[in-house]
Amino acid sequence: MNIASDIPVAQPAAGGLLQDDAALQGLAELMGKLEPLLAGRRLNRVVDLLSATADLVDMADDYMVEKVAKAFRDLASYEGRLYGTGFTPDVSILLYNKDLFRKAGLDPEQPPKTIGEIEAFAKEHEGNEALAEFIGPLRAKAAEWGKLTMDVLQRAAGNPDELGAASYDYLFYSGYVVLAYWWARSVAAAEASAHGAAFAQGKRETARFYFARVLPRTLSHAAAIQAGAAPLMAMDDERFGA
């Protein structure tokens, strides 16, 4: 969502929860309250956001049971068998300003599409001193990402449960590496821009923080991915009722 542009209209997916009129009405009311906050750059005020979302969750109990609870039950079921249940429903929303991407020399309409794209970027900037501290870790993470992907696919060939077991941590791992790639690209774009040394230094310092303090979170996600499905699927159905 670009806060400098018009607020987008939610498009309900066929057969989804947002086909329900009450849900659509609640979403429309929420977006109407968020619009002035976005325009005024006041979304960082937690009290505003909480106030804006309060009406959305003010639904009758029968609606919550009939629509929302069923949606979560269906989401956690496969071939009529319930594998889990959500007790803290959450929807994550990423708000970003496309104008800032363009100002930094990045095209928000052209996100990374393949792991090989990261390696190509690293190879292109091997001799760039401003990127030297980022290229090595980025290249290593891209290689590890590819290996984790192949490992999961190979295990899944013999056990489809491996895909579901890896999915949560795989998505987090992928997100952290992609953001590292974007930060490295941002540094490269800043160095080539006319914004000056202070601007480029700010990009380097922020990227340095990300690589040192955030990117290492991939370590725990990689370990979880490599653990496989066995610990998740080992317990017999009967033991859940013990």
Buried (B, 14 or more C-beta within 10 A) or exposed (E): BBBEEEBEEEEEEEEEBBEBEEBBEBBEEBBEBBBEBBEEEEBEEEEBBEEBBEEBEEBEEEBEEEBBBEBBEEBEEEEEEEEEEEEEEEEEEEEEBBEBBEBBBBEBEEEBEEBEEBBEBBEEBEEBEBBEBBBEBBBEBBBBBBEBBEBBEEBBEEEEBBBBBBEEBBEBBBBBBBEBBBBBBBBBBBBEBEBEEEBBEEBBEBBBEBBEEEBEEBEEBBEBBBEBBEEEBEEEEEEEEE
